[in-house]
Amino acid sequence: MGIVNRLKAIGPGALVAAAFVGPGTVTTASVIGAEYAYLLLWTIAFSIIATMVLQEMSARLGLVSREGLGEALRNESSNLLVKVVTVALVVGAIGLGTAAFQTGNIVGGAAGLSTITGVSENVWGPLIGIAAGSLLWSGNYKLIERVFVGLVTVMGLAFIVNAIMVRPDIGAISGGLVPTVPEGSAYLIAGLIGTTVVGYNLFLHASTVQERWDGPSDLAECRTDTIAMVVLGGIITTSIVVTAAAVFPEGSGIENIGEMADQLEPAFGGYALTFFAIGLFAAGFTSAMSAPLAGAYATAGALGWERDLTSTRFRAIWVTILGVGTVFSALDYSPLEVILFAQAMNGILLPILAIFLIYAMNNESLLGEYTNSTLQNVLGGLVTLVVVVIGLQTLFDAITGLLGI
């Protein structure tokens, strides 16, 4: 099949890109650009390569075995204790985690709309929750996928046009691709990698490829989709860093995307702020749909429930996740302790998922001729080492945050 036809098959990868380019990534990328200008662009390049390696494996696992990652985790071990611990980790980190992060997704999308319309975020938040819930409740995967593809395209255009409008330093951008770790930047590097290489995306991808394609014969299309959409996500993140680097003096300390919006408001007659707000809305809204969906696929798979968009149990999971985020967004409340707990659980789970994924991808009885090559195992191993370090750092930060240290 030609490349044009492959590009027409873009789908599940858009959900993956939407999931990792959410308001959290927008905030982290803005902070990095303001504080370190273009120096940490190499971090995005690494994150995208790492994401492509793991997401390709996850997609191949789902496409060939017709199992979700949750089912694979259950079925690969006959040890009851291992199964119980695994299910507890998945439900805790993915189920509870997506519910905790959902507030930020909805508030981020609402902030974008509030900037454009002047209407309060507390009004837009519940409306975004209702709109996301209506689309998911339809149970129509093709419709959901098209919405994601459309909004990721809008998000990409908004942030990329913004980056072009602020006239960045092209030479400095090139220099930023050379790895360097400025003093005090380690936590931001870990944060950006941690918001890009996302554990729940592995569950989301392994399941959604089965909704779109029939089997191994579609692997070429699936890989095109994965690579194209993950790269687009990386370009979007890069555009946000570049925009912040261009409009803030290097060394500026910002704490939230509100400060980014303030800096952009006078630029180009307000158009820069408008494009940023549109991108922020698209990032928030798509994440507000992808997080509940990922949580439902992961939890249902781990518990051995049916992974059907129209099943009662599946709907109950994502409705709960979406409902928690919607209520907290309306109350203007951020469940910090729950978020810190979820970060700690995710810090533990991601390295486990990466190790298990590589193990599963070498199981010939599960994948036959589609097991990992030597190169894929080497790349997967390197990525796993990094996520172990990031996981330990995230766990340490979460524990110190909970203890108030």
Secondary structure as GFF3:
##gff-version 3
##sequence-region A 1 405
A	DSSP	alpha_helix	3	8	.	.	.	ID=ss1
A	DSSP	alpha_helix	12	20	.	.	.	ID=ss2
A	DSSP	alpha_helix	23	36	.	.	.	ID=ss3
A	DSSP	alpha_helix	41	65	.	.	.	ID=ss4
A	DSSP	alpha_helix	69	75	.	.	.	ID=ss5
A	DSSP	alpha_helix	80	90	.	.	.	ID=ss6
A	DSSP	pi_helix	91	96	.	.	.	ID=ss7
A	DSSP	alpha_helix	97	117	.	.	.	ID=ss8
A	DSSP	alpha_helix	121	137	.	.	.	ID=ss9
A	DSSP	alpha_helix	141	165	.	.	.	ID=ss10
A	DSSP	alpha_helix	170	175	.	.	.	ID=ss11
A	DSSP	alpha_helix	186	196	.	.	.	ID=ss12
A	DSSP	alpha_helix	199	212	.	.	.	ID=ss13
A	DSSP	three_ten_helix	216	218	.	.	.	ID=ss14
A	DSSP	alpha_helix	219	247	.	.	.	ID=ss15
A	DSSP	alpha_helix	257	264	.	.	.	ID=ss16
A	DSSP	three_ten_helix	267	270	.	.	.	ID=ss17
A	DSSP	alpha_helix	271	303	.	.	.	ID=ss18
A	DSSP	alpha_helix	312	330	.	.	.	ID=ss19
A	DSSP	alpha_helix	336	360	.	.	.	ID=ss20
A	DSSP	alpha_helix	364	367	.	.	.	ID=ss21
A	DSSP	three_ten_helix	368	370	.	.	.	ID=ss22
A	DSSP	alpha_helix	374	403	.	.	.	ID=ss23
###
